[in-house]
Amino acid sequence: MTGYKTIDPATLSLAEWHPYLIGSVIPRPIAWVTTMDKEGRLNLAPFSYFGAFSSKPPVLAFSPSTSARTGMPKDTHLNLLEVPECVIHIVPYSLAARMNITTGEYERGVNEIEQAGLEILPSVAVRPPRIAGTPVQIEASLRQIIPLGETPGAGQLVLVDVLRLHLAESILDAKGYPDPRKMDVIARLGAFWYARVTSESIFWMKQPRNPSEVLAWHELPRDIRESRILSASDIGHLLAHRPADAELLSKLPPPANPQSLHQDMKALLPDRAAEAWALYLQRVQFA
Ligand SMILES: Cc1cc2nc3c(=O)[nH]c(=O)nc-3n(C[C@H](O)[C@H](O)[C@H](O)COP(=O)(O)O)c2cc1C
């Protein structure tokens, strides 16, 4: 008994395996993609097998699989072979239901933009238009399609080069960068679950760029390592914020009342780790 359910995808059918994969690799951003066929007919569809994979050159990828229903490539894929350009939009909560409408496997040539009653804006560097009301719009050109298999469910990995990034002014911070607290975007989870990114659901965690900014596990005072009050997460935040006089820690006597000290430190975590350390050092030194 390991406490884990372990699954070998090779022993399962596509229908059996798919819910495990999409329920496990979460949250996934959603690329809502406009494309155009050679007659100029428009298409819009969402893809959550999606991400950014290179900053310079700026390269994104998404993966329209070979349809499990028809065994055929998706319209987005076929359109990219005819007009190798697209616009990728990040989906706001306000358009979640409209996005959901555009996932229907309509006949090729059916314009999901019209079906969902969406407004378009002209693009600058590509022929497919942009969807109005989306906070982020990325005009891109096809770099490569990598087939990951031929059977239904096999991803056809589409790599695209970013030509233009459009950001709604309403989502910008004071420096002109996108502010996640203003974007209200959604991400796909398993089954029909989604996550909504709001100021209440996100947190800020600066990267310790320099190893000297962090404390190593063995440098933690023993009472903290063995604390029954500070959680694994609390201790993680203490490790990530090395106190200025860290070398003192190993020389200090154990605190007289670790339980109440840990309670007081916990009240300052996760956001005020530096103050939690200051409290620790002050109480132990003046005990
Ligand atoms: C949120 C969401 C994410 C999706 N992600 C994918 C995906 O990553 N790959 C895929 O093949 N289909 C995905 N689908 C299903 C496609 O959107 C659907 O097959 C659509 O009809 C494809 O459109 P097209 O044939 O016009 O390209 C997703 C559906 C939804 C609602």
The ligand as a Tripos MOL2 file, in Angstrom:
@<TRIPOS>MOLECULE
LIG
   31    33     1     0     0
SMALL
NO_CHARGES

@<TRIPOS>ATOM
      1 C1        -11.9030   23.9540  -22.7880 C.3       1 LIG1
      2 C2        -11.7080   22.9870  -23.9090 C.ar      1 LIG1
      3 C3        -10.4440   22.5370  -24.2250 C.ar      1 LIG1
      4 C4        -10.2300   21.6550  -25.2860 C.ar      1 LIG1
      5 N1         -8.9720   21.2500  -25.5680 N.ar      1 LIG1
      6 C5         -8.7320   20.4500  -26.6150 C.ar      1 LIG1
      7 C6         -7.4020   20.0840  -26.9680 C.ar      1 LIG1
      8 O1         -6.4270   20.5060  -26.3370 O.2       1 LIG1
      9 N2         -7.2340   19.2810  -28.0670 N.ar      1 LIG1
     10 C7         -8.2880   18.8410  -28.8010 C.ar      1 LIG1
     11 O2         -8.0700   18.1360  -29.7730 O.2       1 LIG1
     12 N3         -9.5590   19.1820  -28.4900 N.ar      1 LIG1
     13 C8         -9.8030   19.9830  -27.4330 C.ar      1 LIG1
     14 N4        -11.0870   20.3570  -27.1390 N.ar      1 LIG1
     15 C9        -12.1640   19.9510  -28.0430 C.3       1 LIG1
     16 C10       -12.1700   20.8490  -29.2950 C.3       1 LIG1
     17 O3        -12.4360   22.1810  -28.9410 O.3       1 LIG1
     18 C11       -13.2430   20.3530  -30.2750 C.3       1 LIG1
     19 O4        -12.8800   19.0970  -30.7780 O.3       1 LIG1
     20 C12       -13.5090   21.3230  -31.4190 C.3       1 LIG1
     21 O5        -14.6510   20.8960  -32.1140 O.3       1 LIG1
     22 C13       -12.3810   21.4150  -32.4030 C.3       1 LIG1
     23 O6        -12.7620   22.3830  -33.3360 O.3       1 LIG1
     24 P1        -12.3300   22.4230  -34.8550 P.3       1 LIG1
     25 O7        -12.6680   21.0630  -35.4640 O.co2     1 LIG1
     26 O8        -13.1490   23.5310  -35.3790 O.co2     1 LIG1
     27 O9        -10.8550   22.6870  -34.8870 O.co2     1 LIG1
     28 C14       -11.3280   21.1920  -26.0500 C.ar      1 LIG1
     29 C15       -12.6140   21.6220  -25.7100 C.ar      1 LIG1
     30 C16       -12.8090   22.4980  -24.6520 C.ar      1 LIG1
     31 C17       -14.1900   22.9590  -24.3040 C.3       1 LIG1
@<TRIPOS>BOND
     1     1     2 1
     2     2     3 ar
     3     2    30 ar
     4     3     4 ar
     5     4     5 ar
     6     4    28 ar
     7     5     6 ar
     8     6     7 ar
     9     6    13 1
    10     7     8 2
    11     7     9 ar
    12     9    10 ar
    13    10    11 2
    14    10    12 ar
    15    12    13 ar
    16    13    14 ar
    17    14    15 1
    18    14    28 ar
    19    15    16 1
    20    16    17 1
    21    16    18 1
    22    18    19 1
    23    18    20 1
    24    20    21 1
    25    20    22 1
    26    22    23 1
    27    23    24 1
    28    24    25 2
    29    24    26 1
    30    24    27 1
    31    28    29 ar
    32    29    30 ar
    33    30    31 1
@<TRIPOS>SUBSTRUCTURE
     1 LIG1         1 GROUP 0 **** ****
